[in-house]
Amino acid sequence: MKKYSKKIALILVLALTLAIAVPVLAAQQTIVTGAYEDPVIDVTITATGEVGAVINPYALPWAVETDDGTELASKLKNSQVVVAKPLAAYSMSEVDLKVGAKVLGEVVGDEFRLASEKPESDSTMKSGLVYLEMKTVDDLGYSNTPDASLCIGDLEGSKIVAALNDWAREPYMESKANQLLVGTREVSKTGMCTLKAAVDASGNKLTAPATTGGYMVARLSGDMVKAPTIPWKATDGVKVTITWIFEPATTN
């Protein structure tokens, strides 16, 4: 009989403890209210709007001008399509960004044709393969007080040209992530390169582009028939509309 009494006492103690604890737990609440907030996406591109370009079948060195019309001593090399104002960009965004683009080509003149693959070396048809390429690079000399005699946009012109000239020519391959073929039908690709978030010397964000990976250069590359049966003339050309795509880079 004594043993049975101890069991009853234990049950009563547990019941009493639970009864006391319930009001304490019920009085504690956490209310989470969520709302979407856009990340800061702030990218500056050196060339927007109408920008001239040159079909350059023999890949001759081509002079580049800064914002005030000064011709840089260094020239763009090894390109059969030359964008007169080199394409470069920097990010002042608070997050890493994946960069992509939409491209749409339009033939200028009656004889030139856009090709979907590299023309044969002995081809005589007036045609050419044109494709957009981009890649992340390091410091391009950003300044918030640029010198027009040196700069293209807010960047140092000679550094942009050097970055483009140091970029080895890459034949077009559909599988390459950083290349996008230009045709008369609009196509797009995302994640062609990644721009790093902006930082300052203390590691805080949004003060200056990251000196490692905070910049980008882009180019229109091409393979042009050098000696078509109907010779090249000034009315031959192609108009390429590039719509840049920026989206926050994620780790999953």
Disulfide bonds with the S-S distance in Angstrom:
none
